[in-house]
Amino acid sequence: MKNNVKKVPAELFFQLVDDSLKENKNAIFTVTGNSMWPFIGHGRDQVEIVPIKLSELKKGDIVLFKTPGGAYILHRIMKLTKEGMITSGDGNTYIDGEFSRSSVLARVSKIIRKGKVLRCDSLIWRIIFTLWRVSFPIRPFLLKTILIFCRIRKKIKD
């Protein structure tokens, strides 16, 4: 583990994030889990989340939300409905289900990778995210192809 990394229990961490958002402050954290791969990598990438008005939610946004069971999830909005939103992780081949819009705590504004900032609202990333979202029916094939490419690239580097 790097010296500049401090592990804290998720409950405490998300309370700190929630407190920052309630003060209308952004928060940055390193992502854990692979459900948002290939766009956000476990332990590799950080995200900056910003407070958002629920009326500003858009299809394609990456949001941090809390499930009725108390789990915190960082996934993309696949569809907005009258009742709420339907979400999925970019690395998932299934839909999470429908959640209330009121469960949203924040929206991801930036992905930070190796010191480079990827703005989620930039035109190029909105296009890429839209293409990824609408390609959901062929996502299993796309994920396998990307994984094979990554493995080949890693072998070439080694």
C-alpha positions as CSV (number, residue, x, y, z in Angstrom):
1,M,0.0,0.0,0.0
2,K,1.3,3.5,-0.8
3,N,2.2,5.7,2.1
4,N,-0.2,8.4,1.0
5,V,-3.2,6.1,1.1
6,K,-5.3,5.7,4.3
7,K,-8.0,3.1,4.4
8,V,-11.1,4.0,6.3
9,P,-14.3,2.1,6.8
10,A,-16.9,2.7,4.0
11,E,-19.5,4.0,6.5
12,L,-17.1,6.7,7.8
13,F,-15.9,7.5,4.3
14,F,-19.3,8.0,2.8
15,Q,-20.4,10.1,5.8
16,L,-17.5,12.4,5.1
17,V,-18.5,12.6,1.4
18,D,-22.1,13.2,2.3
19,D,-21.0,16.0,4.7
20,S,-18.9,17.7,2.0
21,L,-21.8,17.5,-0.5
22,K,-24.3,19.0,2.0
23,E,-21.8,21.9,2.4
24,N,-22.0,22.2,-1.5
25,K,-18.4,21.1,-1.8
26,N,-17.0,18.6,-4.3
27,A,-15.3,15.4,-3.2
28,I,-12.6,13.3,-4.8
29,F,-11.9,9.6,-4.0
30,T,-10.2,6.6,-5.5
31,V,-12.7,4.1,-7.0
32,T,-12.8,0.5,-5.8
33,G,-14.5,-2.2,-7.7
34,N,-14.6,-3.2,-11.4
35,S,-18.2,-2.4,-12.3
36,M,-17.2,0.8,-14.1
37,W,-14.3,-0.7,-16.1
38,P,-13.1,0.1,-18.8
39,F,-13.8,3.8,-18.2
40,I,-13.0,3.8,-14.4
41,G,-10.5,1.3,-13.1
42,H,-10.3,-0.2,-9.6
43,G,-7.6,1.5,-7.5
44,R,-6.3,3.2,-10.6
45,D,-8.7,6.1,-11.1
46,Q,-10.1,8.8,-8.9
47,V,-13.4,10.6,-9.5
48,E,-14.5,14.0,-8.5
49,I,-18.2,14.1,-7.5
50,V,-20.2,17.3,-7.4
51,P,-23.6,18.1,-5.7
52,I,-26.4,18.1,-8.3
53,K,-30.0,19.1,-8.4
54,L,-32.2,16.1,-9.1
55,S,-33.9,18.0,-11.9
56,E,-30.4,18.2,-13.7
57,L,-29.9,14.5,-13.9
58,K,-29.3,13.3,-17.5
59,K,-29.2,9.9,-19.2
60,G,-25.5,9.0,-19.4
61,D,-24.5,10.7,-16.2
62,I,-22.3,8.7,-13.8
63,V,-23.9,9.1,-10.3
64,L,-23.2,8.1,-6.8
65,F,-26.4,6.9,-5.2
66,K,-27.4,5.0,-2.1
67,T,-29.7,1.9,-2.5
68,P,-32.6,1.2,-0.2
69,G,-30.4,-1.5,1.4
70,G,-27.7,1.1,2.3
71,A,-25.1,0.3,-0.4
72,Y,-23.3,3.1,-2.1
73,I,-23.0,2.6,-5.9
74,L,-21.2,4.6,-8.6
75,H,-23.0,3.7,-11.9
76,R,-24.2,5.3,-15.1
77,I,-27.8,6.3,-15.7
78,M,-29.0,4.3,-18.6
79,K,-32.6,5.7,-18.6
80,L,-34.6,8.2,-16.8
81,T,-38.2,7.2,-16.0
82,K,-41.1,9.1,-14.4
83,E,-40.5,7.2,-11.2
84,G,-36.7,7.4,-11.1
85,M,-33.7,6.1,-13.0
86,I,-32.4,2.8,-14.4
87,T,-28.6,2.3,-13.9
88,S,-25.8,-0.1,-14.8
89,G,-22.1,-0.2,-14.4
90,D,-20.0,0.3,-17.6
91,G,-18.4,-3.1,-17.0
92,N,-21.7,-4.9,-16.3
93,T,-23.8,-6.8,-18.8
94,Y,-27.0,-6.4,-16.7
95,I,-29.2,-3.5,-15.5
96,D,-29.1,-2.8,-11.8
97,G,-32.8,-2.0,-11.7
98,E,-34.8,1.1,-11.1
99,F,-33.9,3.5,-8.3
100,S,-35.5,6.7,-7.0
101,R,-33.9,9.9,-8.2
102,S,-33.8,11.0,-4.6
103,S,-31.3,8.2,-3.9
104,V,-28.7,10.2,-5.9
105,L,-26.0,11.9,-3.8
106,A,-23.8,13.4,-6.5
107,R,-22.7,13.3,-10.1
108,V,-19.2,12.5,-11.4
109,S,-17.8,15.6,-13.1
110,K,-14.2,14.3,-13.7
111,I,-12.2,11.1,-13.9
112,I,-8.6,11.5,-12.8
113,R,-6.2,9.0,-14.2
114,K,-2.4,9.2,-13.8
115,G,-2.6,12.9,-13.2
116,K,-4.7,13.5,-16.3
117,V,-8.2,14.9,-15.9
118,L,-11.1,13.6,-18.1
119,R,-14.0,16.0,-17.9
120,C,-17.2,14.0,-18.2
121,D,-19.1,16.9,-19.7
122,S,-16.7,17.4,-22.6
123,L,-18.1,16.7,-26.0
124,I,-15.8,13.8,-26.9
125,W,-16.5,12.0,-23.6
126,R,-20.3,12.6,-23.9
127,I,-20.1,11.0,-27.4
128,I,-18.0,8.1,-26.1
129,F,-20.3,7.5,-23.1
130,T,-23.4,7.7,-25.3
131,L,-22.0,5.2,-27.8
132,W,-21.1,2.9,-24.9
133,R,-24.5,3.2,-23.3
134,V,-26.5,2.5,-26.6
135,S,-24.2,-0.5,-27.4
136,F,-25.5,-2.2,-24.2
137,P,-27.0,-5.2,-26.2
138,I,-23.5,-6.1,-27.6
139,R,-21.6,-5.1,-24.4
140,P,-20.5,-8.7,-23.6
141,F,-18.7,-8.9,-26.9
142,L,-17.2,-5.4,-26.5
143,L,-15.9,-6.2,-23.0
144,K,-14.3,-9.4,-24.1
145,T,-12.7,-7.7,-27.1
146,I,-11.3,-4.9,-24.9
147,L,-10.0,-7.4,-22.3
148,I,-8.2,-9.4,-25.0
149,F,-6.7,-6.2,-26.4
150,C,-5.5,-5.1,-22.8
151,R,-3.9,-8.6,-22.2
152,I,-2.1,-8.4,-25.6
153,R,-0.9,-4.9,-24.8
154,K,0.3,-6.0,-21.4
155,K,2.3,-8.9,-22.9
156,I,3.9,-6.5,-25.4
157,K,4.9,-4.1,-22.6
158,D,6.4,-7.0,-20.5
